[in-house]
Amino acid sequence: MRPIRVTVVNVAVSAPIPCDQYLTPFNLGIGVKMVGGATYKVQHTFDDVFNPAFTPAAAKWYDHTSLAGLSADADGNYAFPVSAVRLSVTAADSAAEGATLTVLQAGVR
C-alpha cells in the first residue's frame, strides 16, 4: 500500500481510511504531523466500511491507546486488524490549525 495522507483543519474528522484486514501480518504504521497547535486523536473501527449502508457518523469509533489527546507530532501502529482509521481534531485555536495523518500498511496476501 502506498502512504495515504489526510489533513484535517479546525475541529473536524477525516474520512475513514479503509485497511486491508486480510494482509499477513497486518502491520499498519501511523504518523501524525501537527499544523499549528491543535489537539487530535487517531481512531479505528471494526465496522464494515464497504457495506453500502455504512455511515461514519453511525459507526463505533475507538481511540488509539497512545494517539489520543495529543498536541504534538507522534507515531504509532496497529498490530492487529481494524477495518478503517481516521483522524479527529478535537480542539484548535484557529481555522488554520490541524494535523496530517499518514497511514502506511505492509504485509503479504
C-alpha positions in Angstrom: 0.0 0.0 0.0 1.3 3.5 -0.8 1.2 6.0 2.0 -2.2 7.7 2.4 -2.3 11.2 3.8 -5.3 13.2 5.1 -5.2 16.6 6.6 -7.9 17.9 9.0 -8.0 21.6 9.9 -10.0 23.2 12.6 -12.3 20.9 14.7 -13.4 18.0 12.3 -12.8 14.4 11.4 -11.3 12.9 8.3 -13.0 10.4 6.0 -12.3 6.8 7.1 -9.2 5.2 5.5 -10.0 1.6 4.8 -7.4 -1.0 5.8 -6.7 -4.4 4.2 -7.5 -6.7 7.1 -6.5 -9.7 5.0 -2.8 -8.9 4.8 -0.5 -11.1 6.9 0.9 -9.7 9.1 -1.4 -6.7 9.3 1.3 -4.1 10.0 -0.3 -0.6 9.9 2.1 2.3 10.6 0.6 5.7 11.6 2.2 9.1 11.8 0.6 12.4 12.8 2.2 15.8 12.0 0.9 18.9 13.6 -0.2 22.0 11.7 -0.3 24.7 14.5 -1.3 23.8 18.0 -4.4 21.6 17.6 -5.3 18.6 19.7 -6.1 15.4 17.9 -6.8 11.7 18.3 -6.5 8.7 15.9 -9.5 6.4 15.9 -10.3 3.0 14.4 -13.5 1.0 13.7 -14.3 -2.7 13.3 -17.5 -1.8 11.3 -17.7 -2.9 7.7 -16.7 0.3 5.8 -17.5 -1.4 2.5 -21.2 -2.1 3.4 -23.3 0.3 1.3 -25.3 1.2 4.5 -22.1 2.2 6.3 -22.1 5.8 7.6 -19.1 7.2 9.5 -21.3 9.1 11.9 -23.1 5.9 13.0 -20.0 3.7 13.2 -18.5 2.8 16.6 -15.0 4.5 16.8 -12.4 3.6 19.3 -9.5 5.9 20.3 -6.0 4.6 19.6 -4.4 3.8 23.0 -1.4 6.1 22.6 -2.5 8.5 19.9 -5.3 10.4 21.7 -5.4 13.8 23.3 -2.1 14.8 21.8 -0.9 18.2 20.6 2.5 17.2 19.2 3.8 15.1 16.3 3.6 11.4 17.1 3.6 7.9 15.6 2.2 4.5 16.4 0.9 1.4 14.9 -1.8 -1.3 14.8 -0.5 -4.8 15.0 -4.0 -6.4 14.7 -6.6 -5.9 12.0 -9.0 -3.0 12.1 -11.5 -2.0 9.3 -10.6 1.6 9.0 -8.8 4.5 10.7 -9.4 8.2 10.8 -8.0 11.4 12.3 -10.1 13.6 14.6 -9.0 17.1 15.5 -10.7 17.8 18.8 -9.5 21.4 19.6 -8.0 24.2 17.5 -7.3 27.8 18.3 -7.8 28.9 14.7 -9.2 27.6 11.4 -5.6 27.1 10.2 -4.6 24.7 12.9 -5.0 20.9 12.5 -3.0 17.8 11.7 -1.9 15.5 8.9 -2.3 11.7 9.3 -0.1 9.4 7.3 -1.1 5.7 7.1 1.2 3.0 5.6 0.3 -0.7 5.5 2.6 -3.6 4.7 2.0 -7.3 4.6 1.5 -10.3 2.2 -1.7 -11.6 0.8 
